[in-house]
Amino acid sequence: LILGLLLQGVQMALVLLLAPLLVAFVRKAKARLQRRRGPSLVQPYRDLLRLLRKEAVLAENASWLFRVTPYLVFAAIWVAAALVPTYAAGLPFGGAADLIVITGLLASARFFTALAGLDVGTSFGGIGSSRDMMIASLAEPAMLMLVFAISLLVGTTSLSSIALHILTEEIGLRVSLGLALVGLVIVAIAETGRIPVDNPATHLELTMVHEAMLLEYSGRHLALIELAAATKLLLFLSLIGAIFVPWGLALPGGGPGALLFGLAAYLVKLAVGGALLAVLETAIAKMRVFRVTEFLGAALLLGLLATLLRFVSGGL
C-alpha cells in the first residue's frame, strides 16, 4: 500500500512537472518547422516563476469567485490529469480514474473559468465566455458519446481497466476504435484551445477564446491558470495514450524495470504527440469561430457512428 501511494504521488508530481515542458516542446517543434530557432525548453518554467513573484492585481469590482477560480481550475485539472494512467496501471487512485469523472472535472473547470470571465464585466471576458460555452455545448456531448462508444467495447468506463483490457486482450483493429480516436483528437484540440479552434499565441480580440477570459488575471493567479492549461494539454495526450496506445504501461505488481520502461514509453508517447500537434498546427490555419460548430459536430457524429457500429456488429 505504501509503495502504491508513493507511485501515485510520483505520477501526480510527474504530470505537473512535465506539463510546461510539453508546451515548450510543441513551441520548439513549431519553430523548427518554420525555420526559426524558437524559445528555450525551460522558458515556460521561467515564465511561471516570474508570474509567481509578481503581485496579483485585482479589479475593484472583482468578487470572491474571481479570486478562487484559478485555484479551483488548477485543482480540478491537476486531479483529472493525475487520475489518467501514465507509466503504470492499477495505482491506488485507479478506481477513481473514470472517464465520466474526468469529463465532469473538465466541465467544472470550464464552467468556473467562464464565470470568472463574466465576473469583472469586461467586453472581452464576455466574448470569451460566450464563445467558450458555445464550444462546450458540442465538445462535452461529443466527449460523452466517445466515452459511451469505448465503454461498449471494453465493458467499463474505468481508465485503468480499459488500458489493461486493450493491453492484455486480443482486440485487433476495430473501426469503432478508429472513429473514437479521431473524434477524441478533435475534442482534445477544441478543449485545449489549439489551432484550428483557437490560437493560444495570439491576443486578437476578434479571434481569441480562452485568452479573452484571462485578460484580467495577473501574478500568481495567471500562473495557476497557465499551468492548468499546460496540464490540460498533457491530460489529453495521456488520455489518448492510455486508451489507444497503452503499450509500455507497467502492469500491477511490476518491478522497477517495468516501471522505468513504462516511464520511458510515456515520455516517447508525449514526444510523438507533441510533434504531431506541432505539424498539424503548422500545416493548417485557424478557422472562423462559427465554423467550430461544424468541426465539433464531426466529433459528435464520429462518436455516434462508433456507438452504432458496436450495436450493429460486435466485431467492429
N, C-alpha and C positions, 0 to 999 in steps of 0.2 A: 504493500500500500504506500509506504513512504517513497519507494522508488518510482511508483506510478505518479504520485503527486509531484515529485521532482521533475519527471519528464514532462508533465503537464505545464509546470512552471517554466521550463525551458522553452516549450512551444509558445507560451504567452509572451515571453521576452523576445523570442525569435521573430515573431510576426511584427513586433513593434520596432525592432532594430533593422529589419530588412526592408520595411515599407519605404523609408526615404531613399534607400539605395536602389530600389526598383524604379522609383520615379527618376532618379538620376541616370540610371542605365537607359531608360527609354529616351530621355532627352539627349544623351550622348549618342545613342544609335541613330536618332533622327538627324542630329547634327552631322554625323559621319556620312549618312546617306545624301545629305545636302552639300557635301564637300566643305563643311565647317569644322572647326576644332571642337566646339561645344564646351559646356561647363564641366567642372571637375565632378567626380563621382561623390565627393564629400560636400558639395555645395548645399544640398538640402539640409544637411546636419548643421552647417554654419548658419543658414537662414533661420532654422528653428531656434538655435541658441541665441541669435541676435534678437529675435522676437520675444523670447522668454526674458531677456534682460530689460526690455522696454516696458514702460508703464502702459497699462490698458486705459485708453481714453474712451469714455462713455458719453453718449448724448444725454442731454438734460432730461428728455422725456423717455429714456430707456427704462423699462420695467425690470422686475426681478427675472422675468422669462428670458430677456435678452442676455442677462448675466450668466444664468445657469445653463443656457443652451449649449455652449461649447463643451462643457463638462459632460452633459447628457449625451451629446452626439458622439464625442470621443469614447465614452464608456460603452455605448451600445455597439459601435462598430468594432472596437477592440475585442469585446466579448464575442461578437459574431465571428471575427477572424480567428480568434483563439480556439473556437469550437471546431473549425474545419481541420480535418486530419492533414498534417503537413508531411512529417517524416516518419510517423508511426501511427498505427491504428490501435484501437482498443484502449485509449488513455482513460483515466478516471472520469473526465467530463464528457466522454464519448456518448454516454446515454442522453445528454442534453444537446448533442450535435445533431439536431433535427433540421431538415431543410425548411420546414414551415416556421420553426423558431427563428432561424437565420433570416428568412424573409420578413418576419414580423419585426425583428430588431432593425433591419434596414429601413423598413417603412416608418418605424418610430423615429429614427434619426432624421429621415427626410421631413417628417411632419414637424418636428421641433425646429429644424432649420428654416422651413417655410414660415412658421410663426414668428421666428426671430427676424426674418426679413421684412415682415409686415409690422413688427412691433414699433420701430422707430418712426415709421410713417414716411419714408423717403420714396420718391417715384421709382428709383432703380430697384429698391428692395421689393416693392410691389410687383414690378415687372418680372423680376427673377422668380418670386414665389409663385406667381400665376403660371409662368412657363414651366416651372418645376412640377407643379401639381398636374399640369396637362400631360407631361411626360409620365408622371407616376400613374395616372389613370389608365395607361396602357401597359407600362412596364411591369407593374405589380400583378395584374391579371395574367400577363404572359408568363411571368415567373412562376405563379401558382400552377398554371397549366403545364409547364415544363416539369415541375415537381411531381404533378399527378402522373404524367407520362412515364417518368423514371421510376416512380414508386410502383406502377403497374408491372414493370418489367422485373423488379427485384423483390417486391412484396413488402417494402418498408420505406419510410422516409428518413431513417437514421443514416447519417452520412458514413459513419464507421461501418455499418452493416452493408451499405451499398458498395463502399470501396472493397471490403473483404469479399463480397459476393462476386464482383467483377474480377477481382484478383485471383480468386481460387476456383471459380466455376468456369466451365467452357461455354461462354456466351456466343462467341463468334461475332461476325459483322451483322449488325442489326440496322435496318433502315430507320426504325423509330429512334434508336440512339443517335444516329447521324443527324436526323432532323432536330432532336433535342439539343445536340451540341451546337448546331448553327443558331438555333433560337436563343440559347443561353449566351452565346457570344454577342448577339445583337443586344440582349438585355444588359449584359455587362458593359458594353460601350455606352449605352444610354444612362445606366445607373452611375457610372464613374465620370460622366461628362467628358468623354473623349470625342475626337473627330470621328465621324461627321456630325454627331449630335451637338456637341459643344466643343469649344476650343479653350482649354484651361490656360493657355498662354496669352490670351487677349483680354482687354477690358473695354471693348467697343460696346456702347450701350445698346446698339441695335441687335447684337448677336449673342451677348453673354447671357447665361442662365444661372449656373451655380455661383459664379463670381459676383453677380449682381446682388445676391443676398448677403454677401460678406463684406461689402464696402465699408460698413460702419464699424467693423471689428478691427482691433489692433492689439499689439502686445501679446501677452500670454494667451488671450482668447483666440487671436488669429493663429497662433502657433498650434493650439489644440485642434482647431478646425483643419488646418493644413495637414497636420499629422493624421487626422481622421480620414481625410480624402486620400492620402497615400496608402493608408491601411486598407481602405475600401478597394483600391485597385488590386492590392495584394490578395485581398479576400477572394475576389472573383477569379483571379488566376489560380489560387489554391483550390477553389471550388471546382473549376473545370478540370484541374489535375486530379483531384480526389475522385471525381465521378467517372471521367472518361479516360484518364491516363493514370491509374493508381499503381502502376508497376514501379517497384522500388520501395514502397511503403513497408516499414518493418512490422511484421506480424506480432500479435500479442505474445509476450514471453521471449521475444528475440533478444539476442545478446548484444554486446557493444558493437560488434562488427556489423550486424544488421541495422542498428541504429545509425551508425556512421554512413553506411551505404544509403539508407533512407534519406539522410540529410543531404548527401551529395546529389542524389536523384532529384530531391526537391529543389535544390539550387539550379540544377540543369533545367528543370521544368520552368522555373521563373525566368531564367535567361532566355529560353526559347520563346516563351510567351511574350516577354518584353520586346524581343527582337521582331516578332511577328506584328506586334502592335505598332512598333516604330515604322515598319514597312507599310502597314495599312494607312497610318496617318500621313505618311509621305506621299503615297500614291493617290489618295483621294482628297477632295476638298470638303469643307464644311457645307452641309445642306441648309436650306432655309428652315426657319423654325417650324413653319406649318407643314413641311414635308416630313417632320419627325414622326407624325402620327402614322404615315404610310410605312415608315421604316419599322416602327414598333408593331404595327399591325401585322407585318410579315412574321415577327417572332411569335405573336399570338396564334397566327394561322399555322405555323410550324408545330407549335405545341399541340394544337388541336389535331393536326394530321398525325402526329406521333401517337397521340392517345387513341385515335380511331384505328390506326394500324394495329395496335395492341389488341383492341377489341375484335377487329375483323379476322386477324390471323395471329395466332400466338407465336408463330415462327418468325414474325417480322419485328 
